[in-house]
Structures are given as structure tokens and as C-alpha cells.
Amino acid sequence: MFSKFEFDGKLNPTFVEGAFKLSLSSIRAYLKEPITPRFVHLGSTGVTRLDRPGLDLSKQPPAVRLNKELDFMLTFKLKNGEDLIRESGIPYTIVRPCALTEEPTGADLIFDQGDNITGKISREEVAQICVAALESPYASGKTFEVKSVVPFSEPFTVDPQKPPPEKDYNVYFKTLKDGITGKEILEQDPVPV
């Protein structure tokens, strides 16, 4: 016992000031079950598309087409962001939204994995997804992309008299699989995107 005090708050009669050694084999954090993400990373789609063989850049969003001109922004988002988070061992969620809009929340959503989708999504909706992920064991350890079903050519509006119901994002999180990042496709046959 190295404390000056006993468990009952009284002085420890065997306490002696001075140096001591304590050998440790490992230190781990205690996480109560169910484990939920302790870190939510907001990334972007396209981070794993850059090295895909056979990729038609003309059909990709501007950030993918212009990665080199943008000082390799997507490359750094993957290697100095996502990859380091996955290697850290902390419970995480990586959210990769498609193009962000100022449209309201409420549109139907598509959650996907593998870094293959393009589209748009409300910034406010993305914020709600990130907050929901912090409380969901189904989001822990997952990387996914998300977009609205509404095409770019159509603005999404909400009738204030009939607002859309609140979403239960767990419905989407439960469909996600572990270990899918989009990087695994580089090890397979080229797939047109």
C-alpha cells in the first residue's frame, strides 16, 4: 500500500515516503458494455478511390479529380486521419458524407460502405448522424458513406405543416459491417465506379 491513508481515511501506519517501483505489463481503459464510439471522425467520400485501377476520373467528384491540385487533401485525410484513428484502438466511427448542402434534414438516406457513392446530404443531417453515432454500439468500429436519395438536380424542401419524422439512425447503423473501408477493393479486381 503506497497511500498515506487507509481505506477508512485514517493514516496508514506503514506508509514511508520515498521512491518505489511498479512494473506494468499493460494498461487498458475500462469500457462498459455496450461499447459505443468515443471518437467520431467526419471524413469525406473519395478518400480510397485515388489509386483504384480503371477508375474513370471524369465521373468522380471534384475533390477526387483534383486531389493533386488540392495538395493531396484526400490522401492526407485517409493516411493521417482515418488510418491513424483505426490503428489507435479507441472505439470510433468514421462518417464520410457526400457533398454537403444547406438543405433541411428529413430526406431519405442511403448508407453505404466501400467508398463508392456520390450525391449530396444536408450538413444538419450529418451533424445528427455524428451525435447519434456517439450513443450507438452499432456504429462502433464502422466506416461508412451517407447521402440523400434526392438528386443534385432537385432541391430538397420540407413542408413546415408536415415535417418529416425523426430518424432512428440505429436502423442504418445496424446494416453496417466491420472492416469495410474501400481500401480492400484495391486488393481485388478493378471495379468501375
Secondary structure as GFF3:
##gff-version 3
##sequence-region A 1 193
A	DSSP	beta_strand	39	42	.	.	.	ID=ss1
A	DSSP	three_ten_helix	57	59	.	.	.	ID=ss2
A	DSSP	alpha_helix	62	65	.	.	.	ID=ss3
A	DSSP	alpha_helix	73	77	.	.	.	ID=ss4
A	DSSP	pi_helix	78	82	.	.	.	ID=ss5
A	DSSP	alpha_helix	83	88	.	.	.	ID=ss6
A	DSSP	beta_strand	92	97	.	.	.	ID=ss7
A	DSSP	beta_strand	99	101	.	.	.	ID=ss8
A	DSSP	beta_strand	109	112	.	.	.	ID=ss9
A	DSSP	beta_strand	120	122	.	.	.	ID=ss10
A	DSSP	alpha_helix	123	134	.	.	.	ID=ss11
A	DSSP	three_ten_helix	137	139	.	.	.	ID=ss12
A	DSSP	beta_strand	142	148	.	.	.	ID=ss13
A	DSSP	alpha_helix	170	173	.	.	.	ID=ss14
A	DSSP	three_ten_helix	183	187	.	.	.	ID=ss15
###
